[in-house]
Amino acid sequence: MEMKPVNPNTDKLSERIILGVRKAVRKMIEERAAIDEVVMIGDGEEGFKYVPAKELLETLRKEEENAEKQSDE
């Protein structure tokens, strides 16, 4: 059963919050990459691992490029 938001602006607010969190995380990764630090990420199996921020940033850039290519098609 799908629940509809009581307030129609809830969806827009949720989208704005998610976008803001994504921007903040991206900024944090960029800052960590600039000083050669690592970040902790979830491994998808209820655990976590440490990854060099530069590697994670490169992965994010590639994913963004792929998403842009798919949206252009």
KOLNU-568938 format. One line per field, with one value per residue (C-alpha): residue number from 1; residue in three letters; x, y, z. Coordinates in steps of 0.02 Angstrom, whole numbers, padded with zeros to 5 digits, always signed. Layout:
k [NUM,...]
r [ALA,...]
x [X,...]
y [Y,...]
z [Z,...]
//
This chain:
k [1,2,3,4,5,6,7,8,9,10,11,12,13,14,15,16,17,18,19,20,21,22,23,24,25,26,27,28,29,30,31,32,33,34,35,36,37,38,39,40,41,42,43,44,45,46,47,48,49,50,51,52,53,54,55,56,57,58,59,60,61,62,63,64,65,66,67,68,69,70,71,72,73]
r [MET,GLU,MET,LYS,PRO,VAL,ASN,PRO,ASN,THR,ASP,LYS,LEU,SER,GLU,ARG,ILE,ILE,LEU,GLY,VAL,ARG,LYS,ALA,VAL,ARG,LYS,MET,ILE,GLU,GLU,ARG,ALA,ALA,ILE,ASP,GLU,VAL,VAL,MET,ILE,GLY,ASP,GLY,GLU,GLU,GLY,PHE,LYS,TYR,VAL,PRO,ALA,LYS,GLU,LEU,LEU,GLU,THR,LEU,ARG,LYS,GLU,GLU,GLU,ASN,ALA,GLU,LYS,GLN,SER,ASP,GLU]
x [+00000,+00073,+00051,+00026,+00105,-00017,+00067,+00104,+00261,+00334,+00404,+00489,+00559,+00625,+00708,+00790,+00853,+00926,+01009,+01083,+01152,+01229,+01313,+01381,+01449,+01528,+01610,+01677,+01750,+01832,+01907,+01974,+02044,+02137,+02234,+02257,+02143,+02030,+01843,+01739,+01600,+01473,+01519,+01339,+01350,+01316,+01498,+01614,+01784,+01908,+01940,+02060,+01954,+02038,+01980,+01804,+01799,+01856,+01720,+01589,+01646,+01634,+01460,+01404,+01473,+01382,+01220,+01235,+01265,+01112,+01002,+01058,+01000]
y [+00000,+00167,+00311,+00481,+00629,+00735,+00891,+00895,+00997,+00850,+00768,+00929,+00955,+00776,+00802,+00963,+00879,+00733,+00852,+00952,+00796,+00738,+00907,+00903,+00727,+00773,+00925,+00820,+00693,+00831,+00908,+00739,+00701,+00868,+00814,+00631,+00560,+00409,+00400,+00262,+00193,+00054,-00105,-00156,-00306,-00224,-00179,-00039,-00009,+00132,+00199,+00336,+00490,+00519,+00348,+00378,+00549,+00473,+00341,+00475,+00575,+00422,+00381,+00561,+00555,+00391,+00462,+00614,+00506,+00400,+00553,+00622,+00464]
z [+00000,-00053,+00067,-00009,+00079,+00178,+00112,-00076,-00040,+00057,-00100,-00153,+00021,+00024,-00144,-00084,+00074,-00024,-00147,-00003,+00080,-00084,-00108,+00070,+00049,-00117,-00039,+00105,-00016,-00119,+00038,+00096,-00077,-00078,+00077,+00030,+00165,+00166,+00194,+00268,+00157,+00173,+00082,+00043,+00158,+00327,+00346,+00297,+00223,+00207,+00032,-00025,-00055,-00224,-00285,-00224,-00306,-00472,-00458,-00425,-00576,-00688,-00623,-00655,-00832,-00865,-00794,-00907,-01059,-01020,-00994,-01164,-01253]
//
